[in-house]
């Protein structure tokens, strides 16, 4: 069965010259694997506007699956996110100078939404290809969590059959030259996202295996 996966990446923010999420997903645009078509678009790193743009992309592409990807500088692994929470609490301003603090994303929305992607299966398949990957239990409170929550809220409000979720990725080496932070090569990140996208398209159910943490 043919399926379409919409991948999104963010524009650079916080003084960075690039954002590895966009650099990675754009390499997968219009790639077809086993009847699964990947399409990629950039999302603004802006509260509110990011969700508006995503909803327009959903109408344009009519995807079966949506995976939003974002940068999490300091992380060691590619990390599919388990949960999005209903809060904006920005440590830094977004690209339009907005800095909401302790504000709900959706006034009448639930406290949180679960990813509807097989996140543990995605992690397992990446690990089997020697890619550092693990489940994450926090998407933060910046625009990454904002778009993740906005996506799942849209799916719920519209009673859509779309399955969706979010993946955080580390810095790439060019960003870590003057930072004490880990990084992964863009090549590895692209490979990991491709594996995750194909896994999500092929499997609706997840595997029952350890993915929790002690902190």
N, C-alpha and C positions, 0 to 999 in steps of 0.2 A: 504494500500500500504506500503510495506516495505521500510524503509529508513535507511541510515547510517549517523551518526553524528560524525565527527572527532573533538575531544577536544584536545587542546594543552595547556601545562603548561610550565613555564620556570624553568630553573635550578636556584639555589640560586645565589644572586649577592650582591654587596656592603657589603661584610663581614657577611652576614646572613648565618646561618647554614642550613636553609631550605627555600623553597619558597612555600607558601601556595597554589599557583596556581597548581603546580605539585602534591603536597600532596593531593589536592582535586580531580583533574581530574583522577588521577591514580586509585582512588577507584571506578570509574565508568567504567573502561575498560572492555569491552565485556558484559556490562549489556544490557539487552533487555527489553524494555517497550513498550507494545502495537505495536509490530512489528518494533520498532525503536531501532536499534543497536548503542550503544555508544562505540567508541574506543578512546583511549587516548595515547598520545605520548608526550615526553619531547622535548622542543626546547631550543637550546643554547641561553643564554643572550648575544648575539654577533651581532653587526650590520652586515648586508650582509649574514653571515652564517645562521642566523635564517631563512631568506627567502629561501635560498637554501635548507635547511632541510625541510621546510614546503612544498615546491614544490615536493620534493621526496616523502613525505608522501601522498600528493594528488594523485600522480601516483600509489602509493602502495594500497591505500584504496579505491580510486574512490568514495569519499563521496558525499552525496547530500547537506550536510550542514557542514560548518566549523565554530567552535567557538574557537577563541584563548582566553586564560585566563591569566591574569597577576596580579601581586601584586601592589597595590597602598596604601602604608603605610600612615596612617593618615585619610583615608576615613572611614566614618561611615557605609556605605551601600555597598551592591553588586550593581555594576553600569554598566549596558550595555552601551556601547559607541555609540553615534550617528554618529560621523564623524572622519575620519583619515586625517591628513594633510601632505602635501609633504615636510617635513622638518626633518632633523636630527639635534638636538641641545642638545648635551649631557652634563648634569650638572656634571656627574661623568663618569669615563671610564667604558666600558663594560668589560666582563670577559676575553677579550684578550687585554685589554689596549687601545682599540680604543676610541677616544673621538671626533667624528665629530661635528663641530660647523657651523651652518648656511649652511648646505649642503642639496641639494634636495635628496630625496630617489630615485626618477626616473627623469632623466634629461628632458624627454619629457612628463612626466606625468602631469595630471591636478593638480590644487592647492589642491583639496581634493576629497575624495570619501565618500559617505554615506554608512552606514551599510545597508545590504539588509535583516536584520532580523527584526521581529516584536518586536522591543525593548520595546515599551510601554505595549504591551500585556504581554511580559515576566515579566516586572516589576509588573504589576497588579497581575499576577498569583503568583509571589513570595510573594507579600504583603498579598494576601489572605491566604497564608500559614504561616503568622506571621513572615516573613523574611524581615529584613530591606533592601529595594531596591529602587533605583531611577535611572532615566536616567542621564547619564553624557554627557557633551558637549565638553569635551577635554580629549583625551587619552595621553596627555603629548607630549614630544618630544624625549623620550628615546626609548628603543628597543620595548616597548609595542606598541606605535604608529607606529614604523617602521614595525613591523610584520603585524599590522592591515592594513596599507597602502599597504604593499607588497602583502598581500592576495587579497585585492580588485583590485589591479592593475593586478595581475595574472588572476583573473576571467574576467576582462575587456579585457585584451590582447588576451586571448584564447577563447573569446566568450562563456565561460562556463555557464552552467545552475546552477552551484553551487551557493548557497546563503551563505553569510559569514558575520562575524562580530567579535566583541571583547567585553569581559567582564572584568572589573577590580574588584578585591576583596580586603577587608581590611587585615591587619595583623591577625594572629591567636594569642591566648593569650600567648603562649610561646615566641613570638617575642616582646611582649609589656611589659614584666616584668620590664625592665629597661628603658622604654620609656614612655613619656607622650603622648600616642597615643591610639586611640580606637582599639578594636579588636572584631572579631566574632569567635565563636567556629568553628573548622573544620567541625563538624557535620552539622552545619547550612549552611556553605558554600557549602558543598557537596550537601545538599538537594536543595539549591538554584540553583546551576548549573544544576542539574538534571531537575528541573522544567523548567528552561530556555531552555535547550536543547530539551526537549519534546515539549514545546510550539512552538519553532522555527520549529520543524519538522511537527507539526500538522497545523500550520497556516502560510500562505504566507503574508496575509494582516495584517496590524497593526490596532489598534483602534485609534479613534480620541478623545484624551483626553489630559488634561494639563500635560506637562512634562518639561516645560521650567523653567528657573530660572531668578532671577533679577540681578545676578552678576556672 
